Amino acid sequence: MDELAVALWEEPELGLHEEHSSKLLRETLEEAGFDIEAGVGGMPTAFVASYEAGEGPTIGILGEYDALPGLSQSVGSERDPIEAGAPGHGCGHNLFGTAGVGAAIAVSRALDRDDAGGEIRFYGCPAEETLVGKTFMARAGVFDDLDAAITWHPSDHTAPQRGGSLALDSLAFHFEGESAHAAASPESGRSALDGVQLLNTGVEYMREHVPESVRIHYNVENGGDAPNVVPAEASVWYFVRAPTREGVERVTEWLREIADGAAAMSRTEVSERYYTGCHRLVSNGAICDTFRENMAELGEVEFDEAEHELAGELQETFPEGALADRLAEFEPPHAEAADGATLYSTPMDAFDEGDPGGGSTDVGDVSQITPTAQFRATTWALGTPAHSWQAVVANGDFGRTALPYVAKLLAGSALDLLTDEARLAAAREEFEQHVDGYETPLPEGTEPPFDLTQ
């Protein structure tokens, strides 16, 4: 597993363009006897690897392997890009996918020994960072016959994730106007950038009148070329988040109305491109209990002195208050035990139950189809901000030490679900209490956004 994680880290790839990473993971599973279905959901780097032996449930392990833009970073305690502006694994997906592959192979060997019966699948899920992969895979129906799905995420602590996530819409508005000389003939022009700015201004006024849990972010993708030319084209990319799918859709409709108003005020034309959307995460408590039981049995990850030293050097570069803020989230006695630690891997109970969180994940769509849960495992220095260069360092160095632990935890939990009918039934019963059918958030005709590489 270590060599595989390094190979992915050394060649980071953006979402829907993970040709190298996807190929390495597929080849590893194929060599272990898995049947591979590639290109699922209309995405060449998405795949499903299956291994079946005997009668029993079908359990899925979700894996990711996309990187983030602009986070190229060498291993060291100072900011030092390998290639300026290039991608980097700031979210640990080089570890994420690798550990899942290792776990799936371990379960396949248990199936061969008749320790369990059924089917284990590894889902190669691209483009999680842009909330694309699993949503388009879900629309293709690849999760429909799963009895349960499990996954994990790199972090600075080890615990089940009992909290949720926010549903999301990702869409862009493109304004078209008329170019003209901005000084000699401004009356001849119609500024597309005015349309973008009016839309953004309208959204700022809208913020006062949406629930506090709603999150709206935007980025101007194109604002023109030169100050003395009235921009004929301009575009802005939006994320809309809310605790429910219905809430997201209400805010998105309001956003569209503001865009139409901005076009009317600027006398421009506006068009929309819907990139992707996702549902909220519904974390399954019965599966989280399974994770916690296995964590108690496995204990802690053992990091060596040099790894603790590098983690401590990274902590010195964190924003002021990052460590204190993290410790404030921990429950006693972990808050006290972790105080002063560089790497803290003692398993703890979840401290996020009932919290919808501030982010989004396309794991949410899987959780609307089958009982699903994930856990966090210590691969980063305590207090590490996600999507940071410090996380890239950890994912290329001491984070790899946790891979055997994570693979064992995933494999053990998958086997528990394969062999314990009562446990799986409890997970299904809980799922049916909280989920009432799945409907894709993708409008008809939406295709994977291969040009969305930001």
C-alpha positions in Angstrom: 0.0 0.0 0.0 2.8 2.4 0.8 4.2 2.3 -2.7 0.8 2.9 -4.2 0.1 5.9 -1.9 3.5 7.4 -2.9 2.8 6.9 -6.6 -0.5 8.7 -6.3 1.1 11.5 -4.2 3.9 12.0 -6.7 1.6 12.5 -9.6 -1.4 14.4 -8.3 -4.3 14.8 -10.8 -7.4 17.0 -10.8 -10.9 15.7 -10.8 -12.1 13.7 -13.9 -8.5 13.7 -15.1 -7.1 11.0 -12.7 -5.9 8.7 -15.5 -2.7 7.6 -13.8 -4.2 7.2 -10.4 -7.3 5.4 -11.6 -5.2 3.0 -13.7 -2.9 2.1 -10.8 -5.8 1.3 -8.5 -7.7 -0.7 -11.1 -4.6 -2.7 -12.0 -3.9 -3.5 -8.3 -7.4 -4.8 -7.9 -7.4 -6.7 -11.2 -4.2 -8.5 -10.2 -6.0 -9.5 -6.9 -8.8 -11.1 -8.9 -11.4 -8.4 -9.0 -13.7 -7.9 -11.9 -13.4 -4.3 -13.2 -16.1 -2.2 -14.8 -14.5 1.0 -16.0 -15.9 4.3 -17.2 -19.1 4.2 -15.1 -21.4 7.2 -15.0 -19.9 8.6 -18.2 -16.5 9.2 -16.5 -13.4 7.4 -17.8 -11.7 7.5 -14.4 -14.6 6.1 -12.5 -14.8 2.4 -11.9 -16.3 -0.5 -9.9 -14.2 -3.4 -8.8 -16.1 -6.5 -7.6 -15.2 -9.8 -5.9 -17.9 -12.3 -5.0 -17.7 -15.7 -3.2 -20.8 -17.5 -2.0 -24.1 -16.2 -0.9 -24.4 -13.1 1.2 -24.7 -9.3 1.3 -23.0 -6.8 -1.0 -20.8 -4.3 0.8 -19.1 -1.3 -0.9 -16.0 0.5 0.0 -15.8 4.0 -1.4 -12.4 5.4 -2.6 -11.2 8.8 -3.9 -8.0 9.8 -5.6 -8.3 13.4 -7.0 -6.0 16.2 -5.9 -6.5 20.0 -5.4 -5.3 22.8 -7.6 -2.4 25.0 -6.6 -1.2 22.8 -3.7 2.0 21.4 -5.1 4.4 20.9 -2.1 7.5 19.0 -1.2 7.9 17.1 2.1 9.3 19.6 4.6 8.4 22.1 7.3 8.5 25.1 5.0 6.3 26.1 2.1 8.1 24.8 -1.0 6.1 23.9 -4.1 7.5 21.1 -6.3 6.0 22.9 -9.3 4.5 26.3 -8.7 0.7 26.3 -9.4 0.5 22.6 -9.9 -1.9 20.3 -8.0 -1.2 18.6 -4.7 -2.9 16.1 -2.4 -4.1 18.5 0.2 -7.0 16.3 1.3 -5.3 13.0 1.5 -7.0 11.2 -1.3 -3.8 9.5 -2.2 -4.2 7.7 1.2 -8.0 7.5 0.9 -8.1 5.4 -2.3 -5.1 3.3 -1.4 -6.4 2.2 2.0 -9.8 1.3 0.5 -8.1 -0.9 -2.1 -6.0 -2.6 0.6 -9.2 -3.3 2.6 -11.1 -4.6 -0.3 -8.3 -7.1 -1.2 -8.2 -8.2 2.5 -11.9 -8.9 2.5 -11.6 -10.8 -0.8 -9.1 -13.1 0.8 -11.4 -13.7 3.8 -14.2 -14.6 1.3 -11.8 -17.1 -0.3 -11.2 -18.7 3.2 -15.0 -19.0 3.7 -14.8 -16.6 6.6 -17.8 -14.9 5.0 -20.0 -15.1 2.0 -21.1 -12.4 -0.3 -19.6 -9.6 -2.4 -17.1 -6.9 -1.7 -16.9 -3.9 -4.0 -14.4 -1.1 -4.3 -15.9 2.1 -5.9 -13.3 4.2 -7.7 -14.8 7.6 -7.3 -13.3 10.6 -9.2 -13.7 14.3 -8.7 -14.9 14.4 -5.1 -13.4 17.9 -4.7 -15.8 19.3 -7.3 -18.7 17.2 -5.9 -19.0 15.3 -9.2 -18.0 11.7 -9.1 -20.4 9.9 -6.8 -23.4 12.0 -7.9 -23.0 11.0 -11.5 -22.2 7.4 -10.5 -25.4 7.4 -8.4 -27.4 8.6 -11.4 -26.0 5.6 -13.3 -27.4 3.3 -10.6 -24.1 1.6 -9.5 -25.0 1.9 -5.8 -28.6 0.7 -6.1 -28.0 -3.0 -5.1 -25.6 -2.3 -2.2 -26.5 -3.5 1.3 -24.2 -0.9 2.9 -21.3 1.4 2.0 -18.3 2.4 4.2 -15.6 4.9 3.7 -13.1 7.1 5.7 -11.2 10.4 5.4 -7.7 11.5 6.5 -7.8 13.9 9.5 -6.0 15.0 12.6 -8.0 12.6 14.9 -9.6 9.2 14.9 -13.3 8.9 15.4 -16.5 7.8 13.6 -18.3 10.7 11.8 -21.8 10.8 13.1 -22.5 14.3 11.8 -23.8 15.2 8.4 -22.9 17.6 5.6 -24.6 20.3 3.6 -26.4 19.6 0.3 -25.0 21.7 -2.6 -25.6 23.2 -6.0 -22.7 24.1 -8.2 -23.5 26.3 -11.2 -22.2 29.2 -13.2 -23.8 32.3 -14.9 -22.4 33.6 -18.1 -23.2 37.2 -19.1 -22.9 38.5 -22.7 -23.0 42.2 -23.6 -21.4 44.4 -26.2 -17.8 45.5 -26.4 -16.8 49.1 -27.0 -14.1 51.6 -26.2 -14.6 52.3 -22.5 -13.6 56.0 -22.9 -14.3 57.0 -26.5 -17.7 55.2 -26.8 -19.0 53.8 -23.5 -22.6 54.4 -24.6 -22.1 51.8 -27.4 -21.2 49.1 -24.9 -23.1 46.8 -22.5 -20.8 45.4 -19.8 -21.1 41.7 -19.1 -19.0 42.4 -16.0 -21.7 44.8 -14.8 -24.1 41.9 -14.9 -21.7 39.7 -12.8 -21.2 42.5 -10.3 -24.9 43.3 -10.0 -25.6 39.5 -9.4 -22.9 39.3 -6.7 -24.3 42.5 -5.1 -27.8 41.1 -5.1 -26.6 38.0 -3.4 -24.9 40.0 -0.7 -28.3 41.5 0.1 -29.9 38.1 -0.1 -27.6 36.7 2.7 -29.5 38.6 5.4 -32.7 36.7 4.5 -31.6 33.1 4.3 -31.2 30.7 7.2 -27.8 31.0 9.1 -27.0 27.4 8.0 -27.0 28.4 4.3 -23.6 29.0 2.7 -23.2 30.9 -0.6 -19.7 31.3 -2.3 -18.7 32.6 -5.6 -15.7 33.1 -7.8 -15.5 35.4 -10.9 -14.1 33.2 -13.6 -13.9 35.8 -16.3 -14.2 39.5 -15.9 -12.9 40.9 -19.2 -9.4 41.6 -20.7 -8.5 45.3 -20.3 -9.9 48.3 -18.5 -10.4 50.3 -21.6 -12.6 47.7 -23.3 -16.2 47.2 -22.1 -16.3 43.4 -21.3 -18.5 41.6 -23.8 -18.3 38.4 -21.7 -18.0 37.6 -18.0 -18.9 34.7 -15.8 -19.2 33.8 -12.2 -19.2 30.3 -10.5 -21.5 29.7 -7.5 -21.7 27.2 -4.7 -25.0 27.1 -2.8 -25.2 25.0 0.3 -28.0 24.2 2.8 -28.8 21.4 5.3 -31.5 19.9 3.0 -31.8 19.4 -0.7 -35.0 21.4 -0.7 -33.3 24.3 1.0 -30.6 24.4 -1.6 -33.1 24.4 -4.4 -35.0 27.3 -2.9 -31.9 29.4 -2.6 -30.7 28.4 -6.1 -34.0 29.5 -7.6 -33.7 32.9 -5.8 -30.1 33.1 -7.2 -31.4 32.6 -10.7 -34.0 35.3 -10.3 -31.2 37.7 -9.2 -29.2 36.7 -12.2 -32.1 37.5 -14.5 -32.5 40.9 -12.7 -28.8 41.6 -13.1 -29.1 41.0 -16.8 -32.1 43.3 -17.1 -30.3 46.1 -15.2 -27.1 45.8 -17.3 -29.0 45.1 -20.6 -27.0 42.0 -21.1 -28.0 38.3 -21.7 -27.4 35.7 -19.1 -27.2 31.9 -19.4 -26.7 29.2 -16.8 -24.5 26.2 -16.7 -25.3 23.6 -14.0 -22.2 21.7 -13.1 -23.3 19.4 -10.3 -25.2 19.0 -7.1 -25.3 16.6 -4.2 -27.5 15.6 -1.2 -26.7 15.9 2.5 -24.9 13.1 4.2 -27.0 10.8 6.4 -24.5 9.1 8.6 -25.6 5.6 9.8 -25.3 5.1 13.5 -25.2 1.3 13.4 -22.3 1.3 11.1 -20.6 4.1 13.1 -20.9 1.8 16.2 -19.2 -0.9 14.1 -16.3 1.4 13.4 -16.0 2.4 17.1 -15.8 -1.3 18.2 -13.1 -2.0 15.7 -11.2 1.1 16.7 -11.2 0.0 20.3 -9.8 -3.4 19.2 -7.1 -1.8 17.0 -5.9 0.9 19.4 -3.7 3.7 18.2 -1.4 4.3 15.2 2.2 4.2 16.3 4.2 7.1 14.8 7.9 7.2 15.3 10.0 10.1 16.8 11.0 11.6 13.4 7.3 11.7 12.4 6.3 13.4 15.6 9.2 15.9 15.1 8.0 16.8 11.6 4.4 17.1 12.8 5.6 19.5 15.5 7.4 21.7 13.0 4.3 21.8 10.9 2.2 22.9 13.8 4.5 25.9 14.3 3.3 27.1 10.8 -0.4 26.9 11.6 -2.6 30.0 11.9 -2.8 31.4 15.4 -5.5 29.6 17.4 -5.8 26.5 15.1 -4.7 24.1 17.8 -6.8 25.7 20.5 -9.8 25.6 18.3 -9.4 22.0 17.5 -8.9 21.0 21.2 -12.1 23.0 22.1 -14.0 20.5 19.9 -12.7 17.4 21.7 -14.6 15.9 24.6 -12.9 15.1 27.9 -10.7 13.3 28.5 -9.3 13.6 25.0 -9.1 17.4 25.1 -6.7 17.1 28.1 -4.8 14.1 26.7 -4.3 15.8 23.3 -3.1 19.1 24.7 0.6 19.5 23.6 0.4 16.5 21.3 1.8 16.6 17.7 0.0 13.5 16.4 -3.0 12.2 18.4 -4.5 8.9 17.3 -6.2 7.6 20.4 -9.7 6.5 19.2 -12.5 8.7 20.5 -16.3 8.8 20.3 -17.7 11.1 17.6 -18.1 14.7 18.8 -20.2 15.9 15.8 -23.5 14.0 16.2 -26.3 16.1 15.0 -24.0 18.7 13.4 -24.7 19.3 9.7 -21.2 20.6 9.3 -20.1 23.5 7.0 -18.9 21.5 4.0 -20.4 19.1 1.4 -19.5 15.7 0.1 -20.9 13.5 -2.7 -20.8 10.7 -0.2 -24.2 12.2 0.7 -25.7 10.9 -2.5 -24.6 7.3 -1.6 -26.1 7.7 1.9 -29.4 8.5 0.3 -29.4 5.1 -1.5 -27.9 2.6 1.0 -26.8 2.7 4.7 -23.5 4.6 4.7 -21.0 5.8 7.2 -17.5 7.1 7.3 -14.8 7.6 9.9 -11.8 9.9 10.4 -8.3 8.6 11.0 -5.2 10.4 12.2 -2.9 11.1 9.3 -2.2 14.8 9.9 -0.6 16.8 12.7 -3.1 17.8 15.3 -4.8 21.0 14.2 -3.9 20.8 10.5 -6.2 22.8 8.3 -7.6 20.6 5.4 -6.7 21.7 1.9 -3.4 23.2 3.1 0.2 22.7 2.1 0.8 21.3 5.6 -1.7 18.5 4.8 0.1 17.8 1.5 3.3 17.2 3.5 1.6 14.8 5.9 -0.1 12.9 3.1 3.3 12.4 1.5 5.1 11.4 4.7 3.9 10.3 8.1 0.3 10.0 7.0 1.2 6.8 5.2 2.1 5.2 8.5 -1.7 5.0 9.2 -2.5 3.1 6.0 -2.4 -0.5 7.6 -4.5 0.7 10.5 -7.2 2.2 8.2 -7.2 -0.8 5.9 -7.7 -3.1 8.9 -10.5 -0.9 10.2 -12.3 -0.8 6.9 -11.8 -4.5 6.3 -12.9 -5.5 9.8 -16.0 -3.4 9.6 -16.9 -4.8 6.1 -16.6 -8.3 7.4 -18.8 -7.5 10.4 -21.4 -6.3 8.0 -21.0 -9.4 5.8 -21.3 -11.9 8.7 -23.6 -10.3 11.3 -27.2 -10.3 9.9 -28.5 -8.4 13.0 -26.0 -5.7 12.6 -26.8 -5.2 8.9 -30.5 -5.3 9.6 -30.1 -2.6 12.3 -28.3 -0.4 9.7 -31.0 -1.0 7.2 -33.8 -0.2 9.7 -32.1 3.0 10.7 -31.6 4.0 7.1 -35.3 3.5 6.2 -36.3 5.7 9.2 -34.3 8.7 7.8 -34.3 8.3 4.0 -37.3 8.2 1.7 -35.9 7.3 -1.7 -33.3 8.9 -3.9 -33.7 11.4 -6.6 -30.7 12.7 -8.5 -30.1 16.5 -8.1 -28.8 16.6 -11.7 -31.1 18.2 -14.2 -31.9 16.1 -17.2 -29.1 16.2 -19.8 -26.4 17.3 -17.3 -23.0 15.8 -18.3 -19.8 15.4 -16.3 -18.0 18.8 -16.4 -14.6 17.6 -17.7 -13.5 21.2 -18.1 -14.1 22.0 -14.5 -10.5 21.7 -13.2 -10.4 24.3 -10.5 
